[in-house]
């Protein structure tokens, strides 16, 4: 049985805990939250073991508990220091929220600390484990529609619908030093947008050569925003490989969702066909039952295919991700998004933000290595 400690019991804890409930391989034995009462509320809400130890100081938890896994569910600026401290305490495996860190230097320090102490470092990316996205990726890897030439990821950001998030829980996102990204903070490209950057990188599975981004500013956030990138060309490529992301604001539209009022749509064009992956955060709402928004739509060989038989709830991506991570720890494997791979996504992300600030394309080779 793997002993688990979780740092941070905010809103996102409600999804992260699901994979540990009634799990026969891992047990949560300690929680840490600055406000202890909030941790107690979570124990009651999810009917966790009443003997779970609660701490208000993560260092005290790591000093006192023998932990195999630590989950870090805290604001961005705390990821590096907490990861390094956990690694130095000999924690076997550390799962940290996105984005990995505020800078490449912090990412390197995290990777080095985990390497030196034999700790597995994983950056949590639930979108990789959404059932329909997993199926789509498997088909792409099987060359079902040929060599990928283009990826477009659209993120629709609403303000109505979804769960209630206390204003106090988002206060840190208004502090540039805590949220990171640009000098003014980047709640879209660096926070929400990490998922899109990760998906673009993961689906292509190619080294990125350059990026160009443009962002506006609306109500204190860096949106709407547009990002284009080019993968490094190889002799075996049929065509150059480009991608783009769109982060669009929908301030008057209600997006029915159990979670955040946001949704994602991915279009992939390949040498023998095209694929649409519909919905992410809000999958399972009324849109999901429409043929127009089938989870996967494929056009190939003059035919249209739809794949619809999935469990349509975003929480399944968290459950799958957690169960996968537990298996990684049990078997000493490398996670799907290791520290090194997450660093590459962080570099991609920071290059886009740098491009939007300077108004020019950025070659990733020009960034700090």
C-alpha positions, 0 to 999 in steps of 0.5 A, spaced: 500 500 500 502 506 497 502 512 502 499 518 499 500 526 502 496 531 498 498 538 499 492 543 497 485 542 498 482 547 494 476 546 488 481 542 484 482 537 490 475 534 489 477 531 482 484 529 484 481 525 490 477 521 486 482 516 483 484 514 491 477 513 493 477 505 495 483 504 491 487 498 494 494 500 492 494 507 495 491 510 501 491 518 503 494 518 510 495 526 510 493 532 508 496 539 508 492 546 507 493 553 510 486 553 513 486 546 516 478 547 517 478 546 509 481 540 509 477 537 515 471 539 510 474 535 505 475 529 509 467 529 511 465 530 504 469 524 501 468 520 507 475 519 508 479 516 513 478 520 520 485 518 522 488 522 516 493 527 519 492 534 517 497 539 517 497 547 515 505 547 513 507 542 508 514 542 511 511 539 517 507 534 513 513 532 509 518 532 516 513 527 520 510 523 515 513 517 511 510 518 504 510 514 497 506 519 493 506 527 494 500 530 490 502 538 489 495 542 488 497 549 489 499 555 486 504 555 481 509 559 484 510 554 490 511 548 485 518 548 485 520 549 492 515 544 494 517 539 489 524 540 491 523 539 499 519 533 497 524 530 493 530 531 499 525 528 504 526 521 499 518 521 497 518 516 492 514 519 487 511 527 486 505 529 482 505 536 481 500 541 478 500 544 471 504 549 469 510 545 472 514 551 474 515 559 473 521 558 469 526 553 466 531 554 471 525 552 476 524 546 472 531 544 472 532 545 479 526 540 480 528 535 475 535 535 478 532 534 485 528 528 483 534 525 479 539 526 485 534 523 490 531 517 486 524 520 486 519 520 480 517 526 477 510 527 474 506 533 471 499 532 472 495 532 465 488 529 466 487 531 458 491 525 456 487 521 460 480 523 457 477 516 454 475 520 447 482 523 447 486 517 449 482 513 443 483 519 438 491 518 440 491 511 439 488 511 432 493 517 430 499 513 433 496 507 429 497 511 422 489 511 422 489 518 418 496 518 416 501 523 417 499 529 421 500 536 418 496 540 422 493 541 429 488 546 431 486 547 438 480 551 440 478 553 447 472 557 448 472 560 455 465 562 458 463 566 464 456 562 466 455 555 468 459 550 471 461 550 479 462 555 484 469 557 485 470 562 491 473 569 489 478 567 495 480 561 491 482 565 485 485 571 488 492 568 487 491 568 480 491 576 480 498 576 482 503 576 477 508 573 481 504 567 483 501 565 477 507 567 472 507 567 465 508 574 463 510 580 467 503 582 468 501 575 469 498 570 464 491 566 467 490 564 460 496 562 456 500 560 462 494 557 466 488 555 462 492 554 456 497 549 459 492 544 457 492 546 450 500 547 449 500 540 452 495 537 447 499 540 441 506 537 443 503 530 445 499 529 439 504 531 434 510 528 438 515 533 434 520 538 436 518 545 436 522 550 432 518 556 433 512 560 435 508 566 434 503 569 439 498 574 439 494 576 445 489 582 447 487 584 454 480 583 457 478 584 464 485 583 467 486 576 463 491 575 457 485 574 452 483 573 446 489 569 444 492 566 438 498 562 438 501 559 431 507 554 431 512 550 427 515 543 428 522 542 426 522 539 419 525 532 418 527 528 411 521 523 412 516 528 413 511 529 407 509 536 409 511 541 414 507 541 420 504 547 423 499 548 429 495 553 432 491 555 438 485 559 439 483 562 446 476 565 445 472 569 450 464 568 450 462 572 456 455 572 454 454 564 453 452 559 458 456 553 457 453 548 461 458 544 465 459 540 472 466 543 472 469 550 469 465 553 464 470 552 458 470 547 453 475 545 448 475 542 440 481 539 436 481 539 429 487 534 426 488 534 418 493 528 416 495 526 409 489 521 408 484 524 412 482 529 418 479 528 425 475 532 430 475 531 437 469 535 440 469 537 448 473 536 454 472 540 460 464 540 459 463 533 455 457 530 458 452 536 457 447 537 452 452 538 446 455 531 447 448 528 445 448 531 438 451 528 432 454 534 430 459 534 436 460 526 437 466 525 441 470 523 435 469 525 428 473 522 422 473 523 415 477 518 411 477 514 404 470 518 402 467 516 409 465 519 415 465 515 422 463 517 428 465 514 435 461 516 441 461 510 446 465 513 451 464 515 459 462 522 458 464 526 464 471 530 465 472 527 472 474 520 468 480 523 466 482 525 473 481 518 475 484 515 469 490 519 470 491 518 478 490 510 477 495 510 471 500 514 476 499 509 481 501 504 476 507 508 474 509 508 482 508 501 483 512 499 477 518 504 477 516 506 470 517 513 467 510 517 467 507 519 460 509 527 462 515 526 466 519 532 468 523 533 462 517 532 457 514 537 462 520 542 461 519 542 453 512 544 454 514 549 459 519 552 454 513 552 448 509 555 453 514 561 455 516 562 448 509 563 446 508 568 452 515 571 450 512 572 442 506 576 444 510 581 449 515 582 443 510 582 437 515 577 433 516 569 432 520 566 437 525 560 436 525 555 441 533 554 440 534 562 442 531 561 449 535 559 455 536 551 455 
